[in-house]
Amino acid sequence: MRLLARTLLLGSVVCLIAFDSPAQSGTTPPTPTATQATLVEGNTAFAFDLYHQLALEQDGNLIFSPYSISLNMALLYAGAKGETAAQMAKVLHFDLSQEKFHSAFKDLDLSLKRTQDEPLVPTPTIEYINPAVDLTLTIANGLWAQRGLPFNYDYLRTIQNNYGIDVKSVDFSGDPEGAQQTISHWVEENTRGRIKDMPAPGSITSQTQLALINAIYFKGEWTYPFDTRKTHDGTFNLLNGSPVTVPLMVGDFKEASCFRGDDYQTIELTYGQSENASMIILLPNAEEFHAFETGLSATSIARIRENLPQKRGLTFEMPRFRFESKFDLHDTLSIMGMSLPFGSNADFTGMIPQRGLGIGYAEHKATITVDEEGTEAIGVTATLSVLLGRGNDCSDEIIADRPFIFIVYDHQTNTILFMGRVMNPAA
C-alpha cells in the first residue's frame, strides 16, 4: 500500500471542569431556525450512534463531546466531494445540503452564544459561548496548513464566513516536531492547560499537509450545589457485583426533575441560575444496564425527557468522579462506514484543487470532573418499551450507587454537548 501523498490531521479535544464563578446576566439568543433544528437532530442521531460504537470498543468509563466531533468533521466536510462527502453525510447524519448545512452551524453557534465570565485572550478562531449564567462553554477551531498549500477560494470563504476560521501557515515538511509543538501549545491554551500533547508527539510527520483541531472548554455550577458537609465514603457497586468505596455527594434539592421506569431511574440536574443547561443522569437497574444502554437512542432520550415531571424536592446521592477518555476516530468512524475519507482515494478537492489528501490521524480526547459545585467539564436490539417501561413518580431519595449514563445538553437548542458513562468512579 502506498503512502498518501498528503495527509490531513484531525484532532478533537474537550476539557470539562468544575469552577466557582460569579453570576452574570446573559443575552437573549436568536430563535432556532428550521434548518438549525434539522442539524441538531442529525447531530443527536450521530451522538448515539457513536456512543454505541464506543461502548463496544471500551469496557470502562467514557466521556466524549459529540458536538466537538461533529463540528470538527463539518470543517472537513466543507471540502469533501463525491462519494467521500456521501459517506461523511451518511455516518455523521449531515442531512442538509452543503450550503444550508454550514449556514445552520453558524445559526447554532449564534443560538448558543452567551456572555463570557472568564474570557480567553481573543484570537480569530475562538468563539465565546455560555449556555447559562454560571456556565461557560468556549469553543475554538484551528486550521494549520503547509506553507504554500493552494486552497480553493470557496472553501476558505465557507469556513471564514460560517466558522470564523483563518488558516495558519506552518512548516510540516521541514519541521514536523515544531509544528506539533505549536499546535499542542494552542490546544493547551484553549483548554486552560487541561489537555496536553494533543496532537500526540509523532503524529505529525513531513507528509502532513493540514491539521484541523477543535477544542472545547466547559465549566458549570449546579443550580443547587451538593452540600460539601454531607459528602461521605459510600459503596459503589460495579456491574460484576464488586463494591468499591468512593466519596458520595449528598444534595437535598428543593427542586429537581426525576422519573422512575420499570428498569431505570433518571434525574435532571441543572446548571446556573438561568437553568439553560442540564446533566441528565440515567440510572438503570444493575441487571438491566447493558439492555438499557443498547436501547438508548435519540428517540428514547426525547421520550425520557418528555416524561420528566414538574420539579419536586428530593435527596440525591452520587459519587464524585474524574476520568479521561481518548480514542482513535480513524478506526471508529471507519467501522461505522466512513472509511473512504481515511484512504488514498479520498476526495477533498473542494479544499485543495488536486487529489491525494486523506485523513492520516484523527483523535478525540476528553476529561471530566464532577464535584459538589458542578461539572468540570452496534446494533440496537432492545425495543423502546424496554427503555421506557411504565412511568412512576420517583422516590424521595435516589442513590447513584451503580453504573450510570450521563448527558449534558443545552435546553434551547437541544444540543448534546457531552455524554458518557460512569462504570467505576474510583478508576
PATORGU-921050 format. One record per residue (C-alpha): residue number from 1; residue in three letters; z, x, y. Coordinates in nm, 3 decimals, padded with zeros to 5 digits. Layout:
<rs>
(NUM, "ALA", (Z, X, Y));
...
</rs>
This chain:
<rs>
(1, "MET", (00.000, 00.000, 00.000));
(2, "ARG", (-00.099, 00.150, 00.334));
(3, "LEU", (00.143, 00.173, 00.621));
(4, "LEU", (00.091, -00.071, 00.907));
(5, "ALA", (-00.098, 00.084, 01.191));
(6, "ARG", (00.150, -00.073, 01.429));
(7, "THR", (00.498, -00.205, 01.376));
(8, "LEU", (00.684, -00.479, 01.560));
(9, "LEU", (01.061, -00.454, 01.555));
(10, "LEU", (01.266, -00.770, 01.593));
(11, "GLY", (01.638, -00.800, 01.641));
(12, "SER", (01.872, -01.090, 01.698));
(13, "VAL", (02.235, -01.030, 01.775));
(14, "VAL", (02.529, -01.257, 01.851));
(15, "CYS", (02.882, -01.198, 01.970));
(16, "LEU", (03.144, -01.472, 01.992));
(17, "ILE", (03.492, -01.403, 02.130));
(18, "ALA", (03.796, -01.595, 02.249));
(19, "PHE", (03.892, -01.522, 02.606));
(20, "ASP", (04.118, -01.676, 02.869));
(21, "SER", (03.919, -01.756, 03.180));
(22, "PRO", (03.964, -01.960, 03.500));
(23, "ALA", (03.809, -02.304, 03.514));
(24, "GLN", (03.510, -02.361, 03.737));
(25, "SER", (03.306, -02.665, 03.817));
(26, "GLY", (02.964, -02.686, 03.660));
(27, "THR", (02.632, -02.806, 03.795));
(28, "THR", (02.456, -03.124, 03.695));
(29, "PRO", (02.193, -03.036, 03.435));
(30, "PRO", (01.849, -03.194, 03.421));
(31, "THR", (01.784, -03.483, 03.187));
(32, "PRO", (01.643, -03.368, 02.849));
(33, "THR", (01.271, -03.432, 02.808));
(34, "ALA", (01.097, -03.584, 02.506));
(35, "THR", (00.934, -03.252, 02.418));
(36, "GLN", (01.270, -03.080, 02.450));
(37, "ALA", (01.419, -03.332, 02.205));
(38, "THR", (01.136, -03.256, 01.960));
(39, "LEU", (01.205, -02.884, 01.997));
(40, "VAL", (01.577, -02.931, 01.931));
(41, "GLU", (01.506, -03.146, 01.624));
(42, "GLY", (01.285, -02.871, 01.484));
(43, "ASN", (01.539, -02.600, 01.565));
(44, "THR", (01.809, -02.805, 01.391));
(45, "ALA", (01.596, -02.852, 01.079));
(46, "PHE", (01.536, -02.476, 01.068));
(47, "ALA", (01.908, -02.409, 01.115));
(48, "PHE", (01.995, -02.596, 00.798));
(49, "ASP", (01.703, -02.452, 00.602));
(50, "LEU", (01.822, -02.104, 00.697));
(51, "TYR", (02.184, -02.187, 00.619));
(52, "HIS", (02.093, -02.291, 00.266));
(53, "GLN", (01.888, -01.976, 00.208));
(54, "LEU", (02.164, -01.751, 00.340));
(55, "ALA", (02.420, -01.937, 00.129));
(56, "LEU", (02.214, -01.848, -00.177));
(57, "GLU", (02.194, -01.483, -00.075));
(58, "GLN", (02.559, -01.437, 00.024));
(59, "ASP", (02.879, -01.542, -00.151));
(60, "GLY", (03.137, -01.496, 00.123));
(61, "ASN", (03.193, -01.572, 00.490));
(62, "LEU", (02.889, -01.643, 00.704));
(63, "ILE", (02.816, -01.658, 01.076));
(64, "PHE", (02.476, -01.673, 01.246));
(65, "SER", (02.309, -01.820, 01.553));
(66, "PRO", (02.007, -02.033, 01.465));
(67, "TYR", (01.936, -02.070, 01.836));
(68, "SER", (01.920, -01.692, 01.879));
(69, "ILE", (01.680, -01.657, 01.586));
(70, "SER", (01.459, -01.948, 01.697));
(71, "LEU", (01.439, -01.808, 02.049));
(72, "ASN", (01.361, -01.459, 01.921));
(73, "MET", (01.084, -01.593, 01.699));
(74, "ALA", (00.949, -01.811, 01.981));
(75, "LEU", (00.871, -01.498, 02.180));
(76, "LEU", (00.676, -01.363, 01.883));
(77, "TYR", (00.511, -01.699, 01.813));
(78, "ALA", (00.359, -01.689, 02.162));
(79, "GLY", (00.136, -01.406, 02.041));
(80, "ALA", (00.061, -01.534, 01.688));
(81, "LYS", (-00.278, -01.670, 01.582));
(82, "GLY", (-00.439, -01.838, 01.283));
(83, "GLU", (-00.251, -01.853, 00.952));
(84, "THR", (00.021, -01.625, 01.091));
(85, "ALA", (00.103, -01.886, 01.355));
(86, "ALA", (00.073, -02.166, 01.098));
(87, "GLN", (00.329, -02.005, 00.864));
(88, "MET", (00.569, -01.948, 01.151));
(89, "ALA", (00.533, -02.305, 01.273));
(90, "LYS", (00.597, -02.447, 00.926));
(91, "VAL", (00.903, -02.239, 00.837));
(92, "LEU", (01.059, -02.243, 01.183));
(93, "HIS", (00.978, -02.612, 01.241));
(94, "PHE", (00.788, -02.537, 01.561));
(95, "ASP", (00.631, -02.882, 01.578));
(96, "LEU", (00.477, -02.874, 01.926));
(97, "SER", (00.153, -02.722, 02.049));
(98, "GLN", (00.186, -02.369, 02.186));
(99, "GLU", (00.165, -02.485, 02.547));
(100, "LYS", (00.419, -02.767, 02.508));
(101, "PHE", (00.641, -02.556, 02.284));
(102, "HIS", (00.711, -02.278, 02.532));
(103, "SER", (00.747, -02.522, 02.819));
(104, "ALA", (01.002, -02.715, 02.610));
(105, "PHE", (01.204, -02.397, 02.552));
(106, "LYS", (01.208, -02.346, 02.928));
(107, "ASP", (01.333, -02.704, 02.974));
(108, "LEU", (01.600, -02.648, 02.710));
(109, "ASP", (01.717, -02.337, 02.892));
(110, "LEU", (01.744, -02.534, 03.217));
(111, "SER", (01.938, -02.810, 03.040));
(112, "LEU", (02.188, -02.557, 02.906));
(113, "LYS", (02.238, -02.376, 03.235));
(114, "ARG", (02.581, -02.398, 03.398));
(115, "THR", (02.787, -02.187, 03.632));
(116, "GLN", (02.895, -01.847, 03.507));
(117, "ASP", (03.260, -01.742, 03.533));
(118, "GLU", (03.217, -01.377, 03.436));
(119, "PRO", (02.867, -01.266, 03.537));
(120, "LEU", (02.700, -00.962, 03.390));
(121, "VAL", (02.509, -00.712, 03.601));
(122, "PRO", (02.191, -00.912, 03.676));
(123, "THR", (01.867, -00.796, 03.515));
(124, "PRO", (01.528, -00.969, 03.490));
(125, "THR", (01.586, -01.054, 03.124));
(126, "ILE", (01.930, -01.217, 03.150));
(127, "GLU", (01.985, -01.587, 03.181));
(128, "TYR", (02.328, -01.726, 03.259));
(129, "ILE", (02.432, -02.031, 03.062));
(130, "ASN", (02.765, -02.214, 03.048));
(131, "PRO", (02.765, -02.537, 02.844));
(132, "ALA", (03.114, -02.639, 02.970));
(133, "VAL", (03.386, -02.540, 03.206));
(134, "ASP", (03.590, -02.263, 03.040));
(135, "LEU", (03.296, -02.189, 02.813));
(136, "THR", (03.043, -01.916, 02.877));
(137, "LEU", (02.720, -01.852, 02.691));
(138, "THR", (02.492, -01.575, 02.812));
(139, "ILE", (02.151, -01.519, 02.661));
(140, "ALA", (01.946, -01.204, 02.714));
(141, "ASN", (01.594, -01.134, 02.593));
(142, "GLY", (01.435, -00.790, 02.597));
(143, "LEU", (01.092, -00.657, 02.503));
(144, "TRP", (01.015, -00.285, 02.483));
(145, "ALA", (00.662, -00.156, 02.423));
(146, "GLN", (00.496, 00.176, 02.358));
(147, "ARG", (00.369, 00.323, 02.683));
(148, "GLY", (00.009, 00.224, 02.743));
(149, "LEU", (00.004, -00.057, 02.484));
(150, "PRO", (-00.253, -00.310, 02.610));
(151, "PHE", (-00.110, -00.662, 02.634));
(152, "ASN", (-00.308, -00.980, 02.675));
(153, "TYR", (-00.254, -01.124, 03.021));
(154, "ASP", (-00.198, -01.477, 02.887));
(155, "TYR", (00.085, -01.355, 02.664));
(156, "LEU", (00.259, -01.174, 02.948));
(157, "ARG", (00.222, -01.483, 03.166));
(158, "THR", (00.368, -01.708, 02.894));
(159, "ILE", (00.680, -01.500, 02.833));
(160, "GLN", (00.734, -01.437, 03.204));
(161, "ASN", (00.691, -01.800, 03.314));
(162, "ASN", (00.889, -01.957, 03.030));
(163, "TYR", (01.140, -01.691, 02.926));
(164, "GLY", (01.168, -01.468, 03.232));
(165, "ILE", (01.084, -01.150, 03.039));
(166, "ASP", (00.927, -00.835, 03.177));
(167, "VAL", (00.801, -00.567, 02.937));
(168, "LYS", (00.983, -00.232, 02.945));
(169, "SER", (00.792, 00.084, 02.850));
(170, "VAL", (00.940, 00.345, 02.615));
(171, "ASP", (00.801, 00.631, 02.406));
(172, "PHE", (00.838, 00.513, 02.048));
(173, "SER", (00.582, 00.758, 01.915));
(174, "GLY", (00.719, 01.069, 02.087));
(175, "ASP", (01.092, 00.992, 02.093));
(176, "PRO", (01.188, 00.712, 01.850));
(177, "GLU", (01.553, 00.815, 01.849));
(178, "GLY", (01.570, 00.799, 02.227));
(179, "ALA", (01.406, 00.455, 02.222));
(180, "GLN", (01.660, 00.336, 01.965));
(181, "GLN", (01.947, 00.455, 02.183));
(182, "THR", (01.801, 00.288, 02.491));
(183, "ILE", (01.769, -00.048, 02.316));
(184, "SER", (02.105, -00.016, 02.140));
(185, "HIS", (02.272, 00.051, 02.475));
(186, "TRP", (02.112, -00.264, 02.617));
(187, "VAL", (02.241, -00.469, 02.323));
(188, "GLU", (02.591, -00.324, 02.361));
(189, "GLU", (02.595, -00.407, 02.732));
(190, "ASN", (02.477, -00.763, 02.672));
(191, "THR", (02.739, -00.833, 02.406));
(192, "ARG", (03.033, -00.685, 02.601));
(193, "GLY", (03.042, -00.390, 02.363));
(194, "ARG", (03.093, -00.607, 02.054));
(195, "ILE", (02.763, -00.525, 01.882));
(196, "LYS", (02.682, -00.157, 01.841));
(197, "ASP", (02.398, 00.034, 01.674));
(198, "MET", (02.152, -00.254, 01.692));
(199, "PRO", (01.872, -00.181, 01.606));
(200, "ALA", (02.016, 00.034, 01.330));
(201, "PRO", (01.958, 00.411, 01.354));
(202, "GLY", (01.639, 00.498, 01.169));
(203, "SER", (01.487, 00.151, 01.202));
(204, "ILE", (01.267, 00.269, 01.490));
(205, "THR", (01.000, 00.519, 01.390));
(206, "SER", (00.700, 00.680, 01.553));
(207, "GLN", (00.494, 00.389, 01.414));
(208, "THR", (00.693, 00.130, 01.612));
(209, "GLN", (00.495, -00.026, 01.894));
(210, "LEU", (00.713, -00.316, 02.005));
(211, "ALA", (01.081, -00.409, 01.996));
(212, "LEU", (01.182, -00.768, 02.069));
(213, "ILE", (01.556, -00.835, 02.095));
(214, "ASN", (01.764, -01.142, 02.170));
(215, "ALA", (02.137, -01.111, 02.239));
(216, "ILE", (02.383, -01.398, 02.278));
(217, "TYR", (02.742, -01.375, 02.402));
(218, "PHE", (02.974, -01.674, 02.380));
(219, "LYS", (03.332, -01.735, 02.479));
(220, "GLY", (03.507, -02.069, 02.483));
(221, "GLU", (03.856, -02.202, 02.536));
(222, "TRP", (03.971, -02.502, 02.337));
(223, "THR", (04.022, -02.814, 02.547));
(224, "TYR", (04.355, -02.847, 02.367));
(225, "PRO", (04.471, -02.499, 02.259));
(226, "PHE", (04.676, -02.438, 01.947));
(227, "ASP", (05.045, -02.368, 02.006));
(228, "THR", (05.093, -01.993, 01.951));
(229, "ARG", (05.467, -02.050, 01.888));
(230, "LYS", (05.386, -02.255, 01.578));
(231, "THR", (05.145, -02.010, 01.414));
(232, "HIS", (05.289, -01.919, 01.074));
(233, "ASP", (05.194, -01.750, 00.750));
(234, "GLY", (05.046, -02.001, 00.510));
(235, "THR", (04.835, -02.027, 00.196));
(236, "PHE", (04.457, -02.049, 00.192));
(237, "ASN", (04.312, -02.138, -00.149));
(238, "LEU", (03.985, -01.969, -00.244));
(239, "LEU", (03.723, -02.154, -00.448));
(240, "ASN", (03.834, -01.972, -00.764));
(241, "GLY", (04.186, -02.103, -00.714));
(242, "SER", (04.337, -01.776, -00.596));
(243, "PRO", (04.574, -01.807, -00.299));
(244, "VAL", (04.570, -01.570, -00.002));
(245, "THR", (04.827, -01.553, 00.277));
(246, "VAL", (04.683, -01.597, 00.627));
(247, "PRO", (04.809, -01.690, 00.976));
(248, "LEU", (04.775, -02.067, 01.011));
(249, "MET", (04.743, -02.204, 01.364));
(250, "VAL", (04.900, -02.541, 01.443));
(251, "GLY", (04.767, -02.782, 01.702));
(252, "ASP", (04.940, -03.106, 01.795));
(253, "PHE", (04.644, -03.268, 01.964));
(254, "LYS", (04.677, -03.566, 02.192));
(255, "GLU", (04.309, -03.637, 02.140));
(256, "ALA", (04.078, -03.532, 01.858));
(257, "SER", (03.794, -03.695, 01.666));
(258, "CYS", (03.820, -03.689, 01.289));
(259, "PHE", (03.676, -03.863, 00.986));
(260, "ARG", (03.753, -03.878, 00.614));
(261, "GLY", (03.492, -03.942, 00.347));
(262, "ASP", (03.536, -03.964, -00.028));
(263, "ASP", (03.488, -03.590, -00.077));
(264, "TYR", (03.546, -03.427, 00.261));
(265, "GLN", (03.721, -03.443, 00.598));
(266, "THR", (03.580, -03.345, 00.936));
(267, "ILE", (03.736, -03.279, 01.273));
(268, "GLU", (03.575, -03.202, 01.608));
(269, "LEU", (03.741, -02.954, 01.844));
(270, "THR", (03.602, -02.949, 02.198));
(271, "TYR", (03.571, -02.660, 02.443));
(272, "GLY", (03.656, -02.664, 02.813));
(273, "GLN", (03.777, -02.936, 03.043));
(274, "SER", (03.434, -03.100, 03.052));
(275, "GLU", (03.419, -03.110, 02.670));
(276, "ASN", (03.044, -03.048, 02.673));
(277, "ALA", (03.050, -02.833, 02.360));
(278, "SER", (03.233, -02.857, 02.030));
(279, "MET", (03.307, -02.698, 01.698));
(280, "ILE", (03.275, -02.940, 01.410));
(281, "ILE", (03.474, -02.835, 01.105));
(282, "LEU", (03.361, -02.975, 00.770));
(283, "LEU", (03.635, -02.951, 00.507));
(284, "PRO", (03.507, -03.053, 00.162));
(285, "ASN", (03.740, -03.116, -00.129));
(286, "ALA", (03.774, -02.788, -00.317));
(287, "GLU", (03.589, -02.905, -00.627));
(288, "GLU", (03.310, -03.055, -00.413));
(289, "PHE", (03.237, -02.759, -00.186));
(290, "HIS", (02.907, -02.646, -00.339));
(291, "ALA", (02.773, -03.001, -00.382));
(292, "PHE", (02.869, -03.082, -00.024));
(293, "GLU", (02.715, -02.761, 00.108));
(294, "THR", (02.391, -02.816, -00.085));
(295, "GLY", (02.354, -03.167, 00.056));
(296, "LEU", (02.415, -03.064, 00.416));
(297, "SER", (02.114, -03.130, 00.641));
(298, "ALA", (02.014, -03.224, 00.993));
(299, "THR", (02.016, -03.590, 00.889));
(300, "SER", (02.355, -03.579, 00.722));
(301, "ILE", (02.524, -03.394, 01.009));
(302, "ALA", (02.382, -03.651, 01.251));
(303, "ARG", (02.534, -03.927, 01.037));
(304, "ILE", (02.865, -03.744, 01.020));
(305, "ARG", (02.872, -03.709, 01.398));
(306, "GLU", (02.796, -04.079, 01.434));
(307, "ASN", (03.091, -04.158, 01.208));
(308, "LEU", (03.337, -03.964, 01.420));
(309, "PRO", (03.557, -04.239, 01.573));
(310, "GLN", (03.727, -04.254, 01.908));
(311, "LYS", (03.976, -03.976, 01.971));
(312, "ARG", (04.331, -04.004, 01.844));
(313, "GLY", (04.644, -03.794, 01.821));
(314, "LEU", (04.689, -03.574, 01.514));
(315, "THR", (04.815, -03.239, 01.388));
(316, "PHE", (04.559, -02.987, 01.267));
(317, "GLU", (04.620, -02.653, 01.096));
(318, "MET", (04.353, -02.391, 01.042));
(319, "PRO", (04.352, -02.015, 00.982));
(320, "ARG", (04.278, -01.754, 01.244));
(321, "PHE", (03.973, -01.563, 01.133));
(322, "ARG", (03.741, -01.285, 01.236));
(323, "PHE", (03.442, -01.154, 01.048));
(324, "GLU", (03.085, -01.027, 01.082));
(325, "SER", (02.757, -01.114, 00.914));
(326, "LYS", (02.442, -00.906, 00.901));
(327, "PHE", (02.122, -00.990, 00.719));
(328, "ASP", (01.756, -00.894, 00.699));
(329, "LEU", (01.533, -01.162, 00.848));
(330, "HIS", (01.233, -00.986, 00.692));
(331, "ASP", (01.344, -01.074, 00.339));
(332, "THR", (01.500, -01.412, 00.417));
(333, "LEU", (01.212, -01.559, 00.617));
(334, "SER", (00.956, -01.421, 00.370));
(335, "ILE", (01.131, -01.604, 00.086));
(336, "MET", (01.128, -01.920, 00.299));
(337, "GLY", (00.748, -01.899, 00.326));
(338, "MET", (00.688, -01.681, 00.632));
(339, "SER", (00.556, -01.369, 00.459));
(340, "LEU", (00.228, -01.318, 00.646));
(341, "PRO", (00.385, -01.209, 00.980));
(342, "PHE", (00.555, -00.923, 00.791));
(343, "GLY", (00.237, -00.795, 00.623));
(344, "SER", (-00.062, -00.581, 00.712));
(345, "ASN", (-00.280, -00.892, 00.760));
(346, "ALA", (-00.060, -01.043, 01.031));
(347, "ASP", (-00.250, -01.176, 01.332));
(348, "PHE", (-00.073, -01.121, 01.664));
(349, "THR", (-00.393, -01.083, 01.862));
(350, "GLY", (-00.254, -01.329, 02.114));
(351, "MET", (-00.015, -01.049, 02.209));
(352, "ILE", (-00.240, -00.742, 02.196));
(353, "PRO", (-00.621, -00.750, 02.156));
(354, "GLN", (-00.656, -00.565, 01.826));
(355, "ARG", (-00.515, -00.649, 01.482));
(356, "GLY", (-00.277, -00.424, 01.292));
(357, "LEU", (00.055, -00.536, 01.443));
(358, "GLY", (00.306, -00.659, 01.185));
(359, "ILE", (00.683, -00.708, 01.177));
(360, "GLY", (00.835, -00.398, 01.017));
(361, "TYR", (01.201, -00.473, 01.090));
(362, "ALA", (01.387, -00.795, 01.163));
(363, "GLU", (01.764, -00.817, 01.160));
(364, "HIS", (02.030, -01.062, 01.269));
(365, "LYS", (02.391, -00.963, 01.328));
(366, "ALA", (02.681, -01.178, 01.443));
(367, "THR", (03.058, -01.158, 01.482));
(368, "ILE", (03.307, -01.439, 01.532));
(369, "THR", (03.675, -01.460, 01.613));
(370, "VAL", (03.868, -01.788, 01.625));
(371, "ASP", (04.225, -01.792, 01.751));
(372, "GLU", (04.474, -02.019, 01.928));
(373, "GLU", (04.293, -02.009, 02.263));
(374, "GLY", (03.937, -02.064, 02.145));
(375, "THR", (03.630, -01.917, 01.979));
(376, "GLU", (03.517, -01.562, 02.032));
(377, "ALA", (03.239, -01.648, 01.991));
(378, "ILE", (01.704, -02.382, -00.189));
(379, "GLY", (01.655, -02.695, -00.289));
(380, "VAL", (01.883, -02.977, -00.175));
(381, "THR", (01.976, -03.174, -00.483));
(382, "ALA", (02.274, -03.377, -00.361));
(383, "THR", (02.197, -03.716, -00.210));
(384, "LEU", (02.311, -03.831, 00.131));
(385, "SER", (02.569, -04.056, -00.023));
(386, "VAL", (02.735, -03.755, -00.186));
(387, "LEU", (02.788, -03.613, 00.161));
(388, "LEU", (02.894, -03.919, 00.348));
(389, "GLY", (03.065, -04.132, 00.090));
(390, "ARG", (03.286, -04.415, 00.213));
(391, "GLY", (03.434, -04.363, 00.557));
(392, "ASN", (03.803, -04.395, 00.641));
(393, "ASP", (04.030, -04.303, 00.927));
(394, "CYS", (04.162, -03.952, 00.887));
(395, "SER", (04.529, -03.883, 00.826));
(396, "ASP", (04.778, -03.780, 01.093));
(397, "GLU", (04.771, -03.424, 00.960));
(398, "ILE", (04.473, -03.216, 00.845));
(399, "ILE", (04.515, -02.867, 00.700));
(400, "ALA", (04.213, -02.639, 00.656));
(401, "ASP", (04.367, -02.451, 00.365));
(402, "ARG", (04.044, -02.410, 00.166));
(403, "PRO", (03.683, -02.306, 00.238));
(404, "PHE", (03.511, -02.494, 00.519));
(405, "ILE", (03.187, -02.504, 00.719));
(406, "PHE", (03.170, -02.491, 01.099));
(407, "ILE", (02.902, -02.582, 01.354));
(408, "VAL", (02.917, -02.508, 01.728));
(409, "TYR", (02.683, -02.725, 01.934));
(410, "ASP", (02.606, -02.828, 02.290));
(411, "HIS", (02.664, -03.201, 02.342));
(412, "GLN", (02.395, -03.279, 02.597));
(413, "THR", (02.102, -03.118, 02.419));
(414, "ASN", (02.239, -03.138, 02.060));
(415, "THR", (02.150, -02.770, 02.025));
(416, "ILE", (02.326, -02.590, 01.740));
(417, "LEU", (02.434, -02.260, 01.891));
(418, "PHE", (02.618, -02.114, 01.591));
(419, "MET", (02.706, -02.214, 01.238));
(420, "GLY", (02.857, -02.066, 00.927));
(421, "ARG", (03.134, -02.098, 00.675));
(422, "VAL", (03.480, -01.956, 00.610));
(423, "MET", (03.527, -01.872, 00.243));
(424, "ASN", (03.814, -01.625, 00.285));
(425, "PRO", (03.970, -01.579, 00.631));
(426, "ALA", (04.159, -01.276, 00.502));
(427, "ALA", (03.839, -01.088, 00.404));
</rs>
